[in-house]
Amino acid sequence: MSAAGPATPAVRGLLLVLAAGLLVVLAATASAGVSPRAAGPVALENHRPGTRGWLGPLATGRAVEVYASASDAVPGDSVDVHVSATPSAHYRVLVYRLGWYAGVGARRVACLPACKTGELAVSEPVPPPDSSGYVSPDWPSTDRFTVGADWVSGYYQVRALLLDGPEAGRSATTYLVVRQPRSSSAMLVQVPVNTWQAYNGWGGKSLYPFSSADGRQAIQVSFDRPFDWSLPGAQGPLGWELPLVRFLERTGYDVSYQSDVYTSLHPRSLSRHKLVVVAGHDEYWTHEMRNAFDAARDGGVNLAFMGANDAYWQIRYRDRGRSIVAYKGMNDPNPDTSLKTAMFRELIPPMLECALIGVQHQGVGLKWPPGDYTVAPTAIGSPWLHGTGLAPGGVVRGIVSTESDSIPGDQSAASSCGDKLLVLFHREHGGDKDGNADSTVYTTPGGARVFASGSHQFSWALDDFAADPDEGHGLADRRVQRFMRNAFDDLTR
């Protein structure tokens, strides 16, 4: 209202219309389970209708393969797509944003070329690995799309769908992270694309012997190649990350996304957020990433590690961030002992994971099956348990993965990781401390808090997406969902 006098009838009418519209928006967000206080771009995006059928069957062998020219992009960027089909076949490229979408799980944002036609893909060769195990096919670009102005930050699936041939209706997939330029969302989710490529054995080589054709791991792998999701140990977003994403977007948090590659290249980006969430299995970090997280935490940014075995191997990039180098030992020829591509705990001086996370991975090959978490006695009184129905001794079924994190059994390591850990959930492994699992939180002298779930499968309690073949089903737990709402509300406040 201006000082000139009372509003005219026309102005009053306009104000009534605007107020009515606001009530409609608030009612819509409330009915969708979205808090009006958090109605940012991602929350609004999830009011749009989803697209069913996005999780179609994967092609076998080399029937169709696809990779993209980028791991991250922002609106306005062009992304090249490289498709090969054996035998040659017609196909189309579909792009979906993954999220909640009233439970559907994705929305189609692009279809190349027009959805009524299809391009012909020919069979492209697979080059042999070089002496380092590096494989990069260098196929020609078959398609290009521009990230739309209305594509909000998130996980995007790029799908090459066969239209004819013996595997018509099947597809190959790769993924792209769309960032919000200079995002200052309350919550930032870091996507572990480094780990996806470390385990990717396409072309006969990965950073592991079990998915390398000759049993010898590579020391350099490329982002510019398709994913072979059929190989042992293949990692991607569906199993451990998608349940977290669905939970965050269903709940309506003000969230944005970026890859660990982007964090490494732009370390100060973490400081623009109240909370940084590490999704899934983020095992491979650069020195710049570790320093960025330490600095963000020390500067007051809260952290949440939603998987396990994070910040384990130090890597470095080549090819402007399009390939990973990992000798996996102090035999790395780099003379700087702090920069060798070994375990962070092996460096000189060591950078223990638990000094950042609170807990750390205690070894591979643990014999126990995935199991249950028990609410720890020390959790009593935690405000994050308020309204959950969880109390010390309570059991949460099936969310502790075989590969999990715990408070180090080695006393020298444990003392280096601080003595102010609050244990929230625990699993005991027959008295062998190195096989335990712990979910913890601690507070820094500056007031930042760091939560660790201690398990890859923790997110399975947050959402049960029955169509996802990589997720354990029937484990969604309302008590843990309330616990994480309490935690995220607190960490983003």
C-alpha positions as CSV (number, residue, x, y, z in Angstrom):
1,M,0.0,0.0,0.0
2,S,1.4,3.4,-0.9
3,A,1.3,6.5,1.2
4,A,-0.9,8.1,-1.5
5,G,-4.1,6.7,-0.1
6,P,-6.3,3.6,0.0
7,A,-6.0,1.0,-2.8
8,T,-8.4,1.4,-5.7
9,P,-11.0,-1.4,-6.3
10,A,-8.9,-2.7,-9.2
11,V,-5.8,-2.9,-7.0
12,R,-7.7,-4.6,-4.3
13,G,-9.0,-7.1,-6.8
14,L,-5.5,-7.8,-8.1
15,L,-4.3,-8.4,-4.5
16,L,-7.2,-10.8,-3.9
17,V,-6.3,-12.7,-7.1
18,L,-2.6,-12.9,-6.1
19,A,-3.5,-14.0,-2.6
20,A,-5.8,-16.7,-3.9
21,G,-3.0,-17.9,-6.2
22,L,-0.6,-18.1,-3.4
23,L,-3.0,-20.2,-1.4
24,V,-3.4,-22.6,-4.3
25,V,0.4,-22.9,-4.5
26,L,0.7,-23.5,-0.8
27,A,-2.1,-26.1,-0.9
28,A,-0.4,-27.9,-3.8
29,T,2.9,-28.0,-2.1
30,A,1.4,-29.3,1.2
31,S,-0.6,-32.0,-0.6
32,A,2.6,-33.2,-2.3
33,G,4.5,-33.4,1.0
34,V,6.6,-30.4,0.1
35,S,7.3,-27.8,2.8
36,P,6.5,-24.3,1.5
37,R,9.7,-23.0,3.1
38,A,11.7,-25.2,0.8
39,A,9.9,-24.6,-2.4
40,G,13.0,-24.2,-4.5
41,P,13.5,-25.2,-8.2
42,V,13.8,-28.9,-7.4
43,A,10.7,-28.9,-5.2
44,L,8.7,-27.2,-7.9
45,E,10.1,-29.5,-10.6
46,N,8.7,-32.5,-8.8
47,H,5.1,-31.1,-9.2
48,R,5.5,-31.9,-12.9
49,P,4.2,-35.3,-14.2
50,G,6.7,-38.1,-14.4
51,T,7.3,-40.4,-17.4
52,R,6.8,-44.1,-16.9
53,G,8.9,-46.7,-18.6
54,W,12.3,-44.9,-18.1
55,L,13.8,-47.9,-16.4
56,G,13.6,-50.2,-19.4
57,P,15.5,-53.4,-20.0
58,L,19.2,-53.1,-20.8
59,A,20.7,-54.4,-24.1
60,T,23.1,-57.3,-23.9
61,G,26.6,-57.5,-25.3
62,R,27.4,-54.8,-27.8
63,A,23.8,-54.5,-29.1
64,V,23.9,-50.8,-28.3
65,E,26.4,-48.7,-26.3
66,V,26.5,-45.0,-25.4
67,Y,28.6,-42.4,-23.7
68,A,28.4,-38.7,-23.3
69,S,31.1,-36.0,-23.6
70,A,30.5,-34.5,-20.2
71,S,29.9,-35.5,-16.6
72,D,28.5,-32.1,-15.5
73,A,26.6,-29.5,-17.5
74,V,24.6,-26.3,-16.9
75,P,21.6,-24.9,-18.8
76,G,22.8,-23.8,-22.2
77,D,25.7,-26.3,-22.5
78,S,25.8,-28.6,-25.5
79,V,26.5,-32.3,-24.8
80,D,27.7,-34.7,-27.5
81,V,26.4,-38.3,-27.4
82,H,28.3,-41.2,-29.0
83,V,26.2,-44.3,-29.9
84,S,27.3,-47.6,-31.4
85,A,25.1,-50.6,-32.3
86,T,26.1,-54.2,-33.3
87,P,24.7,-55.1,-35.7
88,S,23.8,-51.7,-37.1
89,A,20.3,-50.6,-36.0
90,H,18.0,-47.6,-35.7
91,Y,17.8,-45.9,-32.4
92,R,16.7,-42.8,-30.6
93,V,18.2,-41.0,-27.6
94,L,16.0,-40.1,-24.7
95,V,17.0,-37.9,-21.7
96,Y,15.3,-38.2,-18.3
97,R,15.7,-36.3,-15.1
98,L,15.6,-38.7,-12.1
99,G,13.7,-37.6,-9.0
100,W,10.5,-38.2,-7.1
101,Y,7.6,-37.2,-9.5
102,A,4.9,-38.6,-7.3
103,G,6.7,-41.9,-7.2
104,V,7.2,-42.4,-10.9
105,G,10.9,-41.6,-10.5
106,A,11.8,-39.6,-13.7
107,R,10.6,-37.1,-16.2
108,R,11.6,-37.2,-19.9
109,V,13.1,-33.8,-20.9
110,A,14.4,-34.6,-24.5
111,C,14.0,-37.1,-27.3
112,L,16.5,-37.2,-30.2
113,P,15.8,-36.9,-33.1
114,A,12.0,-36.5,-33.2
115,C,10.4,-39.3,-31.2
116,K,8.7,-40.7,-34.4
117,T,12.0,-41.3,-36.2
118,G,15.3,-42.9,-35.5
119,E,18.9,-42.6,-36.6
120,L,21.0,-45.5,-37.8
121,A,23.9,-46.4,-35.5
122,V,26.8,-48.5,-36.9
123,S,29.1,-50.7,-35.0
124,E,32.2,-48.9,-33.8
125,P,35.4,-50.7,-32.8
126,V,36.7,-51.3,-29.2
127,P,40.4,-50.3,-29.1
128,P,42.8,-52.3,-27.1
129,P,44.1,-50.9,-23.8
130,D,47.4,-49.1,-23.8
131,S,50.3,-50.1,-21.4
132,S,48.5,-48.3,-18.5
133,G,45.2,-50.0,-19.2
134,Y,43.7,-46.9,-20.6
135,V,40.8,-47.4,-23.1
136,S,39.1,-44.6,-24.9
137,P,37.1,-45.4,-28.0
138,D,37.1,-41.9,-29.6
139,W,33.9,-42.7,-31.5
140,P,32.3,-39.9,-33.6
141,S,29.5,-37.9,-32.1
142,T,26.2,-39.2,-33.3
143,D,23.9,-36.8,-31.5
144,R,24.0,-33.5,-29.6
145,F,21.5,-31.9,-27.2
146,T,21.5,-28.6,-25.4
147,V,20.7,-28.5,-21.7
148,G,17.4,-26.7,-21.5
149,A,16.9,-23.5,-19.6
150,D,14.2,-25.2,-17.5
151,W,16.4,-28.3,-16.7
152,V,16.9,-28.0,-13.0
153,S,19.8,-29.4,-11.1
154,G,19.8,-33.2,-10.8
155,Y,20.7,-36.6,-12.1
156,Y,19.9,-37.1,-15.8
157,Q,19.8,-40.4,-17.6
158,V,20.9,-40.5,-21.3
159,R,19.3,-43.6,-22.9
160,A,20.0,-45.0,-26.4
161,L,16.9,-47.0,-27.2
162,L,17.0,-49.6,-30.0
163,L,14.1,-49.4,-32.5
164,D,14.8,-52.5,-34.6
165,G,17.1,-55.5,-34.7
166,P,17.1,-58.6,-32.4
167,E,17.1,-56.4,-29.2
168,A,14.6,-53.8,-30.2
169,G,13.1,-52.1,-27.2
170,R,16.3,-52.5,-25.1
171,S,18.7,-49.8,-24.4
172,A,22.1,-48.6,-23.1
173,T,22.4,-45.8,-20.5
174,T,24.8,-43.3,-19.2
175,Y,24.4,-40.3,-16.8
176,L,24.9,-36.6,-16.7
177,V,24.8,-34.3,-13.6
178,V,23.1,-30.9,-14.3
179,R,24.3,-28.2,-12.0
180,Q,22.6,-25.0,-11.0
181,P,25.1,-22.2,-11.8
182,R,26.7,-20.8,-8.7
183,S,24.1,-22.6,-6.6
184,S,23.5,-21.5,-3.0
185,S,20.9,-24.0,-2.2
186,A,20.6,-25.0,1.5
187,M,21.8,-28.5,0.6
188,L,24.3,-29.7,-2.0
189,V,24.5,-33.4,-3.0
190,Q,27.9,-34.6,-4.4
191,V,27.5,-37.3,-7.0
192,P,30.3,-40.0,-7.0
193,V,31.1,-40.2,-10.7
194,N,34.7,-41.0,-10.0
195,T,33.7,-44.3,-8.4
196,W,31.4,-45.2,-11.3
197,Q,34.3,-45.0,-13.7
198,A,36.8,-46.7,-11.3
199,Y,34.6,-49.8,-11.4
200,N,33.7,-49.6,-15.0
201,G,35.3,-52.4,-16.9
202,W,34.2,-51.5,-20.4
203,G,36.9,-52.2,-23.0
204,G,38.5,-54.8,-20.7
205,K,39.9,-52.6,-18.0
206,S,38.9,-51.0,-14.7
207,L,40.8,-50.0,-11.6
208,Y,40.1,-53.6,-10.3
209,P,41.4,-57.0,-11.4
210,F,38.0,-58.7,-11.1
211,S,36.5,-56.5,-13.9
212,S,39.7,-56.4,-16.0
213,A,39.8,-59.0,-18.8
214,D,43.4,-60.0,-18.1
215,G,43.1,-59.8,-14.3
216,R,45.4,-56.8,-14.1
217,Q,43.9,-53.5,-13.0
218,A,44.5,-50.4,-15.0
219,I,46.3,-47.3,-13.6
220,Q,44.4,-44.9,-15.8
221,V,40.7,-45.0,-16.9
222,S,38.7,-42.7,-19.1
223,F,35.3,-41.0,-18.7
224,D,34.9,-41.1,-22.5
225,R,33.6,-44.6,-22.8
226,P,30.3,-46.5,-22.3
227,F,29.4,-48.2,-19.0
228,D,29.3,-52.0,-18.9
229,W,26.7,-52.5,-16.2
230,S,26.9,-56.3,-16.5
231,L,30.4,-56.7,-15.1
232,P,31.1,-57.6,-11.5
233,G,31.2,-54.7,-9.2
234,A,29.6,-52.2,-11.7
235,Q,28.7,-49.0,-9.9
236,G,26.0,-46.5,-10.8
237,P,23.3,-44.3,-9.3
238,L,20.4,-46.7,-9.1
239,G,21.3,-48.9,-6.2
240,W,22.4,-46.6,-3.3
241,E,22.0,-43.0,-4.6
242,L,18.5,-43.0,-6.2
243,P,16.7,-43.9,-2.9
244,L,18.4,-40.9,-1.3
245,V,17.5,-38.6,-4.2
246,R,13.9,-39.8,-4.2
247,F,13.7,-39.2,-0.4
248,L,15.2,-35.7,-0.6
249,E,13.0,-34.6,-3.5
250,R,9.8,-36.2,-2.1
251,T,10.4,-34.3,1.2
252,G,11.0,-31.0,-0.6
253,Y,14.4,-29.9,0.4
254,D,16.1,-27.0,-1.2
255,V,18.8,-29.1,-2.9
256,S,21.2,-29.0,-5.9
257,Y,23.7,-31.4,-7.3
258,Q,27.2,-31.5,-8.6
259,S,29.8,-34.3,-9.3
260,D,32.9,-35.0,-7.4
261,V,34.8,-34.0,-10.5
262,Y,33.3,-30.5,-10.3
263,T,34.1,-30.3,-6.6
264,S,37.7,-31.1,-7.3
265,L,38.0,-28.4,-10.0
266,H,35.9,-25.8,-8.0
267,P,36.6,-26.6,-4.4
268,R,35.2,-23.3,-3.0
269,S,31.7,-24.3,-4.4
270,L,31.1,-26.2,-1.2
271,S,31.2,-23.1,1.0
272,R,28.0,-21.7,-0.6
273,H,25.8,-24.3,1.2
274,K,24.7,-25.0,4.7
275,L,25.0,-28.8,4.2
276,V,27.0,-30.9,1.8
277,V,25.7,-34.5,1.3
278,V,28.0,-37.1,-0.1
279,A,25.8,-39.7,-1.9
280,G,26.5,-43.4,-2.3
281,H,29.9,-44.9,-2.6
282,D,32.3,-41.9,-3.1
283,E,35.6,-43.9,-2.8
284,Y,37.9,-42.0,-5.2
285,W,38.9,-38.4,-4.2
286,T,41.6,-36.0,-5.4
287,H,43.8,-34.1,-3.0
288,E,41.8,-31.0,-3.9
289,M,38.5,-32.7,-2.9
290,R,39.8,-33.7,0.5
291,N,41.2,-30.2,1.2
292,A,37.9,-28.7,0.0
293,F,35.9,-30.8,2.5
294,D,38.2,-30.1,5.4
295,A,38.0,-26.3,4.6
296,A,34.3,-26.3,4.2
297,R,33.8,-28.1,7.5
298,D,36.3,-25.8,9.3
299,G,34.4,-22.9,7.8
300,G,31.1,-24.0,9.4
301,V,29.5,-26.1,6.6
302,N,27.7,-29.2,7.9
303,L,28.5,-32.6,6.2
304,A,26.6,-35.8,5.8
305,F,28.2,-39.0,4.4
306,M,25.3,-41.2,3.3
307,G,27.3,-44.2,2.2
308,A,30.5,-45.8,3.3
309,N,34.2,-46.3,2.1
310,D,34.3,-42.6,1.1
311,A,37.6,-40.6,0.6
312,Y,39.5,-43.9,0.5
313,W,41.8,-43.7,-2.6
314,Q,43.6,-40.6,-3.7
315,I,43.5,-40.0,-7.4
316,R,44.5,-37.3,-9.9
317,Y,43.1,-36.3,-13.2
318,R,44.5,-36.1,-16.7
319,D,42.9,-35.0,-19.9
320,R,41.3,-31.9,-18.4
321,G,39.4,-34.0,-15.9
322,R,38.3,-36.7,-18.4
323,S,40.5,-39.5,-17.1
324,I,41.5,-40.8,-13.6
325,V,45.1,-41.9,-12.6
326,A,45.3,-44.3,-9.7
327,Y,48.5,-46.4,-9.0
328,K,46.8,-47.6,-5.8
329,G,50.1,-47.6,-3.9
330,M,53.1,-45.6,-2.9
331,N,54.8,-46.9,-6.1
332,D,53.3,-43.9,-7.8
333,P,56.2,-42.1,-9.5
334,N,55.1,-38.7,-8.2
335,P,57.9,-37.8,-5.8
336,D,55.6,-35.8,-3.5
337,T,54.5,-38.4,-0.8
338,S,51.4,-36.3,0.0
339,L,50.2,-36.6,-3.6
340,K,50.8,-40.2,-4.5
341,T,47.7,-42.1,-5.7
342,A,47.5,-44.4,-2.7
343,M,45.1,-44.7,0.2
344,F,44.8,-41.4,2.0
345,R,45.8,-43.2,5.2
346,E,49.1,-44.3,3.5
347,L,50.2,-40.9,2.5
348,I,53.1,-39.1,4.2
349,P,51.8,-37.4,6.2
350,P,48.6,-39.6,6.4
351,M,45.2,-38.1,5.9
352,L,42.9,-40.5,7.8
353,E,39.4,-40.7,6.5
354,C,37.9,-40.7,10.0
355,A,39.6,-37.4,10.8
356,L,37.0,-35.9,8.4
357,I,34.1,-38.4,8.4
358,G,34.3,-39.7,12.0
359,V,34.4,-43.4,10.9
360,Q,36.3,-45.2,8.2
361,H,36.4,-48.3,6.1
362,Q,38.0,-51.2,7.9
363,G,38.8,-53.6,5.1
364,V,37.4,-55.6,2.2
365,G,36.3,-59.2,2.1
366,L,34.3,-59.0,5.4
367,K,32.4,-62.3,5.7
368,W,29.3,-61.1,7.4
369,P,26.1,-60.7,5.2
370,P,24.2,-57.4,5.0
371,G,22.5,-57.0,8.4
372,D,20.8,-54.8,10.9
373,Y,21.6,-51.6,12.8
374,T,20.8,-51.3,16.5
375,V,20.2,-47.9,18.1
376,A,23.2,-47.2,20.3
377,P,22.9,-46.5,24.0
378,T,24.8,-43.2,23.5
379,A,22.0,-42.0,21.1
380,I,19.6,-41.4,24.0
381,G,18.6,-37.8,24.2
382,S,19.6,-37.0,20.6
383,P,17.1,-34.5,19.1
384,W,17.3,-36.4,15.8
385,L,15.5,-39.3,17.5
386,H,12.5,-37.1,18.4
387,G,9.2,-38.5,17.2
388,T,10.9,-41.5,15.5
389,G,9.9,-44.3,17.8
390,L,13.5,-45.3,17.9
391,A,15.1,-45.9,21.3
392,P,18.4,-47.5,22.4
393,G,18.3,-51.2,21.6
394,G,15.8,-50.7,18.7
395,V,16.6,-52.6,15.5
396,V,16.6,-51.3,12.0
397,R,16.5,-54.2,9.6
398,G,18.8,-54.9,6.6
399,I,20.5,-51.6,6.0
400,V,24.1,-52.4,7.0
401,S,26.1,-53.3,3.9
402,T,28.9,-55.9,3.8
403,E,31.3,-53.0,3.0
404,S,30.7,-50.6,5.9
405,D,32.5,-48.1,8.1
406,S,33.3,-48.1,11.8
407,I,35.3,-46.4,14.5
408,P,38.9,-47.6,13.9
409,G,40.0,-50.5,16.1
410,D,43.6,-49.3,15.9
411,Q,44.0,-47.1,18.9
412,S,46.5,-44.7,17.2
413,A,44.0,-44.2,14.4
414,A,41.1,-43.9,16.8
415,S,42.8,-41.2,18.8
416,S,43.6,-39.2,15.6
417,C,39.9,-39.2,14.7
418,G,38.8,-37.4,17.8
419,D,37.1,-38.4,21.0
420,K,33.8,-36.5,20.7
421,L,32.0,-39.0,18.4
422,L,28.3,-39.7,19.3
423,V,27.4,-43.2,18.1
424,L,23.9,-43.3,16.8
425,F,23.6,-46.8,15.3
426,H,25.9,-49.8,15.7
427,R,26.4,-53.3,14.5
428,E,28.7,-55.7,16.4
429,H,30.6,-58.3,14.5
430,G,31.4,-61.0,16.9
431,G,33.8,-58.9,19.0
432,D,36.0,-58.1,16.0
433,K,36.0,-54.3,16.1
434,D,37.4,-54.1,12.6
435,G,34.2,-55.7,11.3
436,N,31.8,-53.5,13.2
437,A,29.6,-50.8,11.6
438,D,28.9,-47.4,13.2
439,S,26.7,-44.5,12.3
440,T,28.0,-41.4,14.1
441,V,27.9,-37.6,14.4
442,Y,30.4,-35.1,15.8
443,T,30.6,-31.4,16.2
444,T,33.7,-29.3,15.4
445,P,35.0,-26.5,17.7
446,G,33.6,-24.1,15.2
447,G,30.1,-25.6,15.4
448,A,29.9,-27.6,12.2
449,R,28.4,-31.1,12.5
450,V,29.4,-34.2,10.5
451,F,27.1,-37.2,10.1
452,A,28.1,-40.6,8.8
453,S,25.7,-43.4,8.0
454,G,28.5,-46.0,8.0
455,S,26.7,-48.1,5.3
456,H,26.1,-48.1,1.6
457,Q,22.6,-49.5,2.2
458,F,21.5,-46.9,4.7
459,S,19.4,-45.1,2.0
460,W,17.3,-48.3,1.5
461,A,15.5,-47.3,4.7
462,L,14.6,-43.9,3.1
463,D,12.8,-45.1,0.0
464,D,11.7,-48.4,-1.6
465,F,11.5,-48.1,-5.4
466,A,10.2,-51.5,-6.4
467,A,11.1,-51.1,-10.1
468,D,14.8,-50.7,-9.3
469,P,16.6,-54.0,-9.7
470,D,19.7,-52.8,-7.8
471,E,17.9,-51.9,-4.6
472,G,17.1,-54.2,-1.6
473,H,13.3,-54.0,-1.2
474,G,11.0,-54.0,1.7
475,L,13.4,-52.1,3.9
476,A,11.9,-48.6,3.9
477,D,11.5,-47.6,7.5
478,R,9.3,-44.7,8.7
479,R,11.4,-44.4,11.8
480,V,14.6,-43.8,9.9
481,Q,12.8,-41.5,7.5
482,R,11.7,-39.3,10.4
483,F,15.3,-39.6,11.8
484,M,16.8,-38.2,8.6
485,R,14.2,-35.5,8.3
486,N,15.1,-34.4,11.7
487,A,18.8,-34.5,10.9
488,F,18.5,-32.8,7.5
489,D,16.2,-30.1,8.9
490,D,18.7,-29.5,11.7
491,L,21.8,-29.5,9.4
492,T,20.2,-27.1,6.9
493,R,18.7,-24.7,9.5
